[in-house]
Amino acid sequence: MKTAVITDSASYLDKDLAQKYHITILPITVIFDHTEYQDGVNITSQEFLKMLAESPKLPTTSQVTMGQMQVAFDNLISDGYDEVICVNLSSGITTFYQNLVAYSREVTGIKVYPFDSRIASAGEADLALLAGKMALDGANAAEILPKLEQLRDSIHVCLVVDSLSHLQRTGRISNTSAFVGNLLKIKPILTFDNNGKIVPFAKERTMKSALNRIITTIQDSTAKIELPIRISVADANNPHLSETWVTALHDRFPAASISTYQISPAITVHTGEKAMGVVWDLDWMNL
């Protein structure tokens, strides 16, 4: 049994790691004023941010199509794969997972296993990497999927945005009433709920106090975990603050593996520039 892994560009998975673990990354489409760009293919994060600053119209995104999926499936069939696990962007913020579940019933030549990450960015990447590592070691979907569920259940995230306006405009956040009336004076901290929807978590006055709240939350949620954990810091064009947060997290959690990510254009469309995210979970390298 030869098992493949597919994810989407919302994971912003490093291309070298994707190649190492034989993971196929399919690009989400970013749309600027009717012009379409393939996330990570013909538009980089820096190019996207420059266009975001200069464009009079705000961008939108379009999910990976079933046509793109079918091309990927056909290529995998040609390469001798028997099955494929598709680690997808959270069903709480896109209908892609539901569409793929329906489409997969009609696919022939390869068995398709859609997997709802219920997360984005580094959390989605960690799931894809675990699946890729296990598949490379010879595991099949029946063995990999329970491990993905174990890892998914351990994933936590805090996302700090400068403004909720992008998330409100694109309809990617639920229940903003917790922040109404105080938006200009706070740094909203968001998270993903059990259904993979983005919801309010907390509010702080500064990025420094937001980080302190996140550190406390990590401590509380990992206090009884004996397995190694991984912490990922993701930023949307905020590299200096990312370095500061990484240093603080290293000091507080010296035993944790710490990774850094940029937030992909497909996600920055919704978070806006300068957003900061921290994802923590069981270390996929040790599962």
Number of C-alpha atoms within 10 A of each C-alpha: 11 16 25 27 27 22 27 26 28 28 28 25 23 14 13 10 13 19 12 13 21 18 26 20 24 21 24 24 23 24 18 18 12 9 9 16 19 20 25 22 12 10 16 15 18 13 11 22 19 11 15 19 11 10 12 10 11 15 23 17 20 16 17 18 15 14 9 12 17 14 11 17 23 15 12 21 18 10 11 14 18 16 21 23 24 25 27 28 28 23 19 22 21 16 12 20 22 13 14 20 15 11 14 18 11 8 13 11 14 18 18 24 19 22 22 24 28 25 31 25 27 28 26 27 27 29 27 31 25 23 30 27 21 21 24 18 10 12 16 20 23 9 13 18 17 11 18 24 14 13 20 20 14 17 23 20 27 25 25 27 24 19 18 21 14 20 20 15 12 15 12 17 21 14 11 15 8 14 18 9 8 11 16 12 12 18 25 27 26 20 22 23 16 11 13 19 19 24 18 21 16 18 20 17 12 13 19 14 13 22 22 16 17 22 18 12 15 21 13 10 14 16 9 8 10 8 11 16 21 20 26 22 25 26 23 24 19 15 16 10 15 21 13 12 21 20 13 15 22 14 10 13 17 10 11 18 16 19 14 18 21 23 29 25 31 29 21 24 22 22 25 21 21 18 19 27 27 29 27 24 24 25 19 20 14 10 14
